[in-house]
Amino acid sequence: MAYVIGDNCVACGTCIDECPVGAISEGEIYHINPDECTECGTCASVCPNEAISLPE
C-alpha cells in the first residue's frame, strides 16, 4: 500500500528530493503516485509536518 500525502502538506519540497524512485509530484498539495511508490517510508521520515503516512 503506497504512502499518501495529507491536507497538512505545505508543499515545502523536502520529500521530493528524498524519494528514491521519483514517485512524488508537485502541486498545491504534493501527490504520491501509488504505482511508483515502493513503500520505503523515506518521504514520511523527512516530512516536517508529518503529512505523509500509510492510508488507514
N, C-alpha and C positions, 0 to 999 in steps of 0.2 A: 504494500500500500504506500503510495507516494506521499511525501510531505505536502502540506498546504500552507499558504500564507494568509493570515487573518486580517481583519479590518484594522488592527493596530499597527500595520505596516506604515512607515513614514517614507518609504522609498529612498532610504539612505544609501543603498548600493553595496553595503557590506557583504551581503550574501552572494551577489553575482560573481564577484572575484573569487569566492571560496568554493563555488560549485565545480567539482572536477569534470563534470560532463556537460556543462553549459545548459542545464535544464531550466534556468530561471530567466524570465524575460521582464524587461522594464515596463512600467506603466504607472498610473496614478497609485495603484497598489500592485506590487510585483506578483508574478504568477509562476508557478512551477508546473512544467509540462509533465504529467503523470507517466507518459510513455517514455520519457528520457530519464526521469528520476531513478537513481539506484538505491535510494533509501539509506544513504551513508550517514545522514544527520549532520554533516558539516555545516550546512546553512543554518540549521536550528541552533547549533552551538555558538555561532558568532553573532546572531541577531541581537542587537542591543535592546530591542523592545519585546523580546520573546514572542514575536508574531508568527513564528514558524513552528508547526507541530504536525504530528501524525493525526489524521482525522479520527474522530471518536466513533 
